[in-house]
């Protein structure tokens, strides 16, 4: 167990969204869970035309930002269940999604962190939807962290960075999942790799924008 895990085991459990002390709830308190309201968006950097294509829990701020950071950097893996389950409530049945595909980390970065937060979220989201979470994407090379690049550099940083094992996926629509959407470069690069492999349609889900 890492240091963050030891501290969580020894200290009183607090909700990362609002700092309230937790009882038996896993990950988030009941008030923060109730505040997670998924919505379908028709306008984003991920689509050139207005049409339902993205499910999100809202803006990257406040309790949502704190929850994402606790999962991603604090090792609070139990948050994935609350966040992924909340996202599932916004996925339209008409999308007929057959699988959830998480955005991959480079193997070196995943070993350093100990897990891929998008895959944990995908497992929870898939379980809530009744479809498999299939890590069919992989990174073919290490890339610079997107957060450290300006918008004009992000697309070039990810060009050719993803490969797809399409044999692992059922035919039909898939739901591509990441934790946070900023410019959309990562999700678009993954979508392009899926399309090139004959997978689609591709819809999107992110915890926060």
N, C-alpha and C positions, 0 to 999 in steps of 0.2 A: 504494500500500500504506500502511495506517495505521501508527502508531507501534507498536502491539501486534504487527502482522505483521512489521515490521522487526526487533523484538527477538526474536521467535520464530525468524526466519531466521538471526540472528547467534549466539544463545545455544544451548548444548546443549539438545536437546529432552528435556523431562521430562514424565512422566505427571502430569496434573493430579489424578488420583485419589490418588496416593501419593508423588509427587515422585521416583520412581525414574527413572533416565535411560532414555530410549527408544532402541531400536535401529531396526529397520525397521518396527515397529508403527505404525499410523496412529491417532493420538488417545489411546488408552489402552494401558497395558502388558498383557501376557498375564494377569498375576495379577488386575488390576482387571477385565479382560474376563470372566474366569472367575467373578468375584464377582457379576456382573450376572445375577441369576436372576429372570426374569419370573414373575409369578404373577397368577392371575385372582382378583378379589375379588368377594364377593357382598354386602358391606355397605359403603356409603360414602354421603356426602351426595348422591350422584347418583341414588340409587334409593330409593323408599319401601318396597320389598319385597326380601327376600333372594333374589337371583338373580344368576348370573354376568353382569356388565356392564362390568367395569373390568379392564384389564391395566396393571400397574405394575411397576417395578423395585424398589419398596420405599419406605422412609421417606426424607424429605429430610434427609439427614445424612451425615457422613463423606465417603467418596469419591464418592458419588452427588451430594451437594450441591456438592462442589468441581468435579466434571465439568460439572454444569449451569451453574454460575457461569462457568466458563472458556469454555463455548460462548456463553452469553448476553452476558456482559460483557467477556470477554477475546478475543472474535473467533476462538476456536479451532474453526473450522467443521468440521474433520475429525472432531471428536467426534460429530457427528450420525450418521455412519455406524455407529460402535460402539454408540451408545445406541439408535438406531432399529432396527438389526439385532437387538439383544438383545430389544427389546420384541416384535419379530415372532415370536420363539420361544414367546411365551405366548399368542398369539391363537388361540382355539379354532377348528378347522376348521368346527365346526357353526354358527359365526356367519355363514359364507358372505358375508364382507365383499366388496363390489364396488369400493370406493374408500376412500382415506384422505382425510379433510378436516381440514386444519390450522386451528387457531384463528388468526384474522388479527390483525395489528397495525394501528393506524391508520397511513395512509400517511406522515404526518409523522414518527411515531416510527420507522417502518421506514426512512425515508430517513436519519434521524439515526443509527440503529444500523448501517445498511448491509445488513441482511438480516432475515428473520423466522425466528427459531430453530425455531419450530414447523413451518414449511414445510420447512426443511432436514431436520428429524427425520422429517417425513412422507414426503419423497422417499426417504429410506433405508428407512423402514418399508414403504412401498408396494413398493419394489423387492424387498425380501426376501419380501414376501407374493405378489408377482406381480400386483399391482393398481395402478392409477394413483393418484398423489397429486393431488387436484383442489382447488385453492384457490377453492372455490365460495362461501365466506363472505367478506363484506367489512364493515368498520366504517363505519357511516353517520355517525358523529360521534366526535370526540375524547372520551375519558373520563379521569377521574382515575385514577391508578395504584391498582390494587386493593390492593396491599400497604400503602398509606398510609391505608386506610379500615378502620373496624371492621366486623365481620360484618353488622351491621344496615344499613350504608350501601351494601354492595357490590351487592346486587340492584338497588336504585334507580339506582345509578350506571350499570348496564348495560342498563336497560330501553329497549328499542327501538334498541339500539346496533348491531345486526347485520342484514344483509340477505343473501339467498341467491339465487344464480343456479342454480336447480334444473335448468335445461337442460343444464348441464355434467356432471351426475351420472348414472351408470347407475341403473336401477331396482334397488331392493332395499336391503339393509343397508349402512350406512357406518360407518366407524370415525373418530370425532372425536378429534383429538389435540392435546394441549397439553404444555408442559414440566413444570409443577408444578401439583398440585391442593392448594388450601388449603380454602376453604369450599365450593368447587364452583360459585360464582356465575357465573363466566365460561363454564364448560362448559354449565351449565344454560341460560343465555341463548342460547348457540349452538344447543343442542339444540332449544330452543323455536322458534327461527327456522327450523331445518331442518324440524321437524314442521309448522310453519305453511305451509311451501312444499311439503308433500306428500312430504318425504324421510324415509325410515326403513325399518326400525328403526335406531336410533342406539346404537352401542356406544362405549365410551370407552377411550382409552389415554393414560397420562401417564408420564413418566419417574419422577417421585417424588411422594409424598404428603406 
